[in-house]
Amino acid sequence: MLTRRDTLLLIGATMIAIGGVLYFNPFQNEPWWVEWLLASILVYLGLPLAIVGAAIHFFSGVGESAAPKNKASAAGARH
């Protein structure tokens, strides 16, 4: 299921895919500014979004297992 933390990864991957299709397309029927400017912008903006989204997806739960589950056990552990 798609969660909120996965949307950044999905947006970045979609931007990279669209930019790659625009740049490496077999049709050759679009103007040059679409191929060189728009495709480059989509890839260069989508790549950091995908990297950050992947980092959030894979490393967001690291270190949470050592935290106490509720406030009562956290308050008891301090005394």
Backbone as CSV, one residue per row, in Angstrom:
resi,resn,N_x,N_y,N_z,CA_x,CA_y,CA_z,C_x,C_y,C_z
1,MET,0.833,-1.174,0.000,0.000,0.000,0.000,0.881,1.242,0.000
2,LEU,0.475,2.226,-0.736,1.240,3.463,-0.853,1.014,4.333,0.375
3,THR,2.089,4.685,1.048,1.983,5.538,2.222,2.509,6.926,1.893
4,ARG,2.380,7.814,2.852,2.812,9.192,2.639,4.312,9.285,2.425
5,ARG,5.080,8.429,3.085,6.542,8.498,2.936,7.009,7.960,1.590
6,ASP,6.170,7.172,0.919,6.538,6.629,-0.383,6.215,7.567,-1.544
7,THR,5.453,8.623,-1.305,5.059,9.502,-2.404,6.241,10.261,-2.984
8,LEU,7.203,10.640,-2.163,8.381,11.345,-2.662,9.192,10.447,-3.591
9,LEU,9.327,9.201,-3.239,10.014,8.231,-4.090,9.252,8.014,-5.389
10,LEU,7.939,7.929,-5.309,7.117,7.733,-6.504,7.180,8.942,-7.438
11,ILE,7.129,10.137,-6.884,7.212,11.353,-7.707,8.575,11.444,-8.386
12,GLY,9.641,11.177,-7.647,10.987,11.223,-8.226,11.188,10.198,-9.319
13,ALA,10.716,8.977,-9.087,10.866,7.930,-10.096,10.039,8.239,-11.340
14,THR,8.867,8.815,-11.153,8.033,9.199,-12.291,8.683,10.311,-13.102
15,MET,9.274,11.288,-12.420,9.954,12.373,-13.133,11.140,11.846,-13.930
16,ILE,11.901,10.919,-13.349,13.036,10.336,-14.061,12.561,9.544,-15.269
17,ALA,11.488,8.803,-15.113,10.967,8.003,-16.227,10.460,8.884,-17.363
18,ILE,9.726,9.937,-17.034,9.220,10.843,-18.074,10.373,11.555,-18.770
19,GLY,11.359,12.004,-17.996,12.523,12.650,-18.593,13.311,11.713,-19.484
20,GLY,13.445,10.464,-19.077,14.141,9.480,-19.904,13.395,9.170,-21.191
21,VAL,12.077,9.085,-21.107,11.284,8.842,-22.311,11.372,10.024,-23.267
22,LEU,11.336,11.236,-22.721,11.455,12.414,-23.583,12.830,12.501,-24.234
23,TYR,13.851,12.103,-23.504,15.205,12.226,-24.029,15.570,11.109,-25.000
24,PHE,15.175,9.893,-24.685,15.542,8.741,-25.500,14.383,8.196,-26.322
25,ASN,13.472,9.047,-26.727,12.284,8.544,-27.427,12.591,8.147,-28.864
26,PRO,11.877,7.179,-29.381,12.111,6.749,-30.758,11.287,7.522,-31.785
27,PHE,10.410,8.421,-31.362,9.486,9.063,-32.295,10.091,10.259,-33.017
28,GLN,10.918,11.037,-32.318,11.601,12.198,-32.900,10.628,13.231,-33.472
29,ASN,9.513,13.458,-32.825,8.554,14.420,-33.347,8.310,15.606,-32.421
30,GLU,9.081,15.743,-31.348,8.912,16.882,-30.461,9.982,17.944,-30.745
31,PRO,9.730,19.172,-30.313,10.737,20.219,-30.526,12.000,19.969,-29.681
32,TRP,13.080,20.629,-30.078,14.363,20.447,-29.397,14.315,20.885,-27.944
33,TRP,13.559,21.956,-27.648,13.536,22.444,-26.270,12.884,21.420,-25.338
34,VAL,11.967,20.632,-25.851,11.358,19.596,-25.018,12.379,18.509,-24.724
35,GLU,13.097,18.117,-25.759,14.050,17.028,-25.581,15.233,17.436,-24.712
36,TRP,15.802,18.588,-24.934,17.020,18.963,-24.218,16.758,19.704,-22.922
37,LEU,15.804,20.598,-22.879,15.569,21.359,-21.656,14.627,20.648,-20.684
38,LEU,13.450,20.311,-21.149,12.462,19.721,-20.253,12.902,18.352,-19.745
39,ALA,13.463,17.524,-20.615,13.920,16.208,-20.182,15.064,16.323,-19.170
40,SER,15.984,17.229,-19.401,17.104,17.409,-18.464,16.617,17.933,-17.121
41,ILE,15.687,18.878,-17.144,15.143,19.421,-15.896,14.422,18.336,-15.115
42,LEU,13.628,17.522,-15.797,12.905,16.450,-15.108,13.855,15.429,-14.494
43,VAL,14.894,15.074,-15.212,15.837,14.090,-14.678,16.639,14.675,-13.525
44,TYR,17.129,15.897,-13.671,17.960,16.487,-12.624,17.175,16.872,-11.384
45,LEU,15.886,17.099,-11.494,15.071,17.347,-10.306,14.505,16.048,-9.736
46,GLY,14.246,15.078,-10.594,13.685,13.818,-10.131,14.689,12.921,-9.439
47,LEU,15.944,13.003,-9.829,16.969,12.149,-9.218,17.149,12.431,-7.720
48,PRO,17.310,13.680,-7.283,17.406,13.913,-5.832,16.120,13.550,-5.085
49,LEU,14.970,13.781,-5.713,13.716,13.407,-5.066,13.641,11.896,-4.856
50,ALA,14.058,11.141,-5.849,14.034,9.684,-5.721,15.046,9.201,-4.683
51,ILE,16.207,9.818,-4.622,17.219,9.418,-3.637,16.747,9.708,-2.223
52,VAL,16.199,10.895,-2.007,15.696,11.248,-0.679,14.488,10.387,-0.318
53,GLY,13.618,10.140,-1.278,12.469,9.280,-1.016,12.881,7.861,-0.665
54,ALA,13.898,7.336,-1.343,14.391,6.000,-1.018,15.042,5.980,0.366
55,ALA,15.769,7.034,0.712,16.391,7.096,2.034,15.326,7.156,3.125
56,ILE,14.292,7.925,2.919,13.204,7.995,3.900,12.495,6.652,4.000
57,HIS,12.277,6.022,2.863,11.580,4.735,2.863,12.364,3.655,3.598
58,PHE,13.652,3.561,3.343,14.431,2.473,3.903,14.995,2.757,5.295
59,PHE,15.218,4.018,5.649,15.867,4.325,6.921,14.983,5.065,7.908
60,SER,13.694,5.163,7.677,12.840,5.902,8.603,12.566,5.124,9.883
61,GLY,12.639,3.815,9.863,12.356,3.014,11.042,13.585,2.611,11.823
62,VAL,14.757,3.061,11.434,15.992,2.664,12.106,16.067,3.341,13.467
63,GLY,16.285,2.570,14.510,16.423,3.107,15.856,15.123,3.216,16.611
64,GLU,14.005,2.928,16.015,12.731,3.026,16.724,12.475,1.818,17.608
65,SER,13.135,0.713,17.363,12.875,-0.492,18.144,13.408,-0.369,19.572
66,ALA,14.400,0.474,19.814,14.969,0.639,21.147,14.159,1.616,21.992
67,ALA,13.264,2.368,21.407,12.468,3.339,22.147,11.364,2.620,22.913
68,PRO,11.001,3.136,24.090,9.908,2.521,24.838,8.579,2.674,24.098
69,LYS,7.670,1.736,24.351,6.419,1.689,23.603,5.383,2.692,24.108
70,ASN,5.376,3.010,25.381,4.378,3.951,25.889,5.004,4.892,26.908
71,LYS,4.240,5.883,27.333,4.769,6.899,28.245,5.010,6.342,29.642
72,ALA,4.217,5.389,30.058,4.364,4.837,31.414,5.708,4.119,31.560
73,SER,6.091,3.342,30.571,7.369,2.660,30.676,8.532,3.634,30.542
74,ALA,8.343,4.709,29.788,9.391,5.728,29.675,9.548,6.470,30.990
75,ALA,8.436,6.775,31.667,8.506,7.468,32.950,9.096,6.540,34.011
76,GLY,8.784,5.269,33.967,9.324,4.314,34.932,10.805,4.077,34.720
77,ALA,11.260,4.176,33.494,12.665,3.937,33.208,13.539,5.089,33.689
78,ARG,12.964,6.270,33.808,13.756,7.432,34.249,13.991,7.437,35.744
79,HIS,13.127,6.818,36.515,13.245,6.875,37.986,14.153,5.831,38.486
